[in-house]
Every structure is written in structure tokens, then in C-alpha cells.
Amino acid sequence: IQAQILELLAEIQRAEGMGMLFITHNLGIVRRIADRVAVMKDGEIVETGPTAQIFAAPQHPYTRMLLAAEPSGRPEPVAKGAETVIETEALRVWFPIRRGLMRRTVGHIKAVNGASLAIREGETLGIVGESGSGKTTLALAIMRLISSEGRIVFLGRDIQGLPNRDLRDLRRDMQMVFQDPYGSLSPRMSIEQIVAEGLGVHRLAGDDTARVTAILREVGLDPETRDRYPHE
């Protein structure tokens, strides 16, 4: 869908001879479609210039930091004999379609239908597909956040039938990062409260403030932002 929209914008631009201001955090898209680039930080444009020049020889430290964070090259080959971290066999998530006064099931939406996959230690598996193809449902099922049928094996253990008390400990080692921070993070909670909530869920004892500070530093965030809110 994204590629189609970008191509449509390019066609309109060519047909109408219009200028376009494209605002994004996706460096790949900028490299692909922009003639010139302006880099913003803290409300100011800190660097501007032709796209090729900015990507080849950035001058401002912030621009260099952004480009250094951009993935490049190809991932390292997975080591021979690497253990399988997670595996699914014939995973299925069907949602019933109910109609009538008695809400009888007249069919099913086959959101995930017989999905089998395996991910080895050190390996990244990309799941691609159009909107509604079942990508998110598959991830939710693997995390046991929704009901499913089939096998889910994590570190050699079949987790499909595990009770919630056992899943709590397991989820320290398998976690999901949601796509939209504004939809997944409470706007009424500060950064410190959000991070501390996870510590509380896993019943990790200790000084929450010190732990939150350490976690923020570990992921490259300024601990001074802990009192801010997601939209800030």
C-alpha cells in the first residue's frame, strides 16, 4: 500500500508539476523520493541540502547520528547448528461469523490458517503481506494473547496449553513491540510509570526509579525524559 501511494504521489507530481513537502522519519523513503532534505531537531532545521549530499557527507552531528542508526548491508548468516527459538505448526486462528437472533455461526474468517514457521537463534524472520492478511493476528497468537489452534513451541517447550501463571515468567523472554506507540502506550502515564508497570507485572523487586533510569539509558534514551508523556 505504501509503495502504491508513493507512486501515485509521484505520478500526480509529474502530471501537475507541483512541489511536494514530504514529512517522515523513514530514511529509506527520503532517499528514494526526495530531491532535497531538511533535517529537524528540537524545532529547528539543523541541516539541509541535496539528498545525495546529505546521505553521503552529513555535516551536523544529529544527521550523522540518524544515518548511523539506519540499518545497512545484510544480516550476518545464522550460525550452523543454531537452536530453534520458536516454532509453530499448523497454527490456526478462525473468527466465527454469527448471524440471526440466535447468533448462529454461519462461517469463519480464516485470519490465520495453518501457519508453520521456525526462527533460529540469531535469525530475523520478516512477515510481509497487505493489510488484513493476518500478520498481527499471527503475532498475537504466537504470544498467546489470543486463542489459537496448533502447536507453539518456545525454547523446546510447547506453550499452547500453559496457564497464565506460567506464561508470566515466560514473557520475560518473549515479548512483542507494538507498531503504534500512541495506540499501545497510555497517554495518561509518564514514561517512568509505563516502564515501571512492566517491572510490576513481572514482580521484579527493587528501586523502580533506579531500574527505570538504567533501562532508559540501556535503550539510548535520556533518563531526564522519564517524567514526560508519550506524545512529548
C-alpha positions, 0 to 999 in steps of 0.5 A: 500500500505504501509503495502504491501511494508513493507512486501515485504521489509521484505520478500526480507530481509529474502530471501537475508539476507541483512541489511536494513537502514530504514529512517522515522519519523513514530514511529509506523513503527520503532517499528514494523520493526526495530531491532535497532534505531538511533535517529537524531537531528540537524545532529547528532545521539543523541541516539541509541540502541535496539528498545525495549530499546529505546521505553521503557527507552529513555535516551536523552531528544529529544527521550523522547520528540518524544515518548511523542508526539506519540499518545497512548491508545484510544480516550476518548468516545464522550460525550452523547448528543454531537452536530453534527459538520458536516454532509453530505448526499448523497454527490456526486462528478462525473468527466465527461469523454469527448471524440471526437472533440466535447468533448462529455461526454461519462461517469463519474468517480464516485470519490465520490458517495453518501457519508453520514457521521456525526462527533460529537463534540469531535469525530475523524472520520478516512477515510481509503481506497487505493489510488484513492478511493476518500478520498481527493476528499471527503475532498475537497468537504466537504470544498467546494473547489470543486463542489459537489452534496448533502447536507453539513451541518456545525454547523446546517447550510447547506453550499452547496449553500453559496457564497464565501463571506460567506464561508470566515468567515466560514473557520475560523472554518473549515479548512483542513491540507494538507498531503504534506507540500512541495506540499501545502506550497510555497517554495518561502515564509518564514514561517512568510509570509505563516502564515501571508497570512492566517491572510490576507485572513481572514482580521484579523487586527493587528501586523502580526509579533506579531500574527505570533510569538504567533501562532508559539509558540501556535503550539510548534514551535520556533518563531526564525524559522519564517524567514526560508523556508519550506524545512529548 
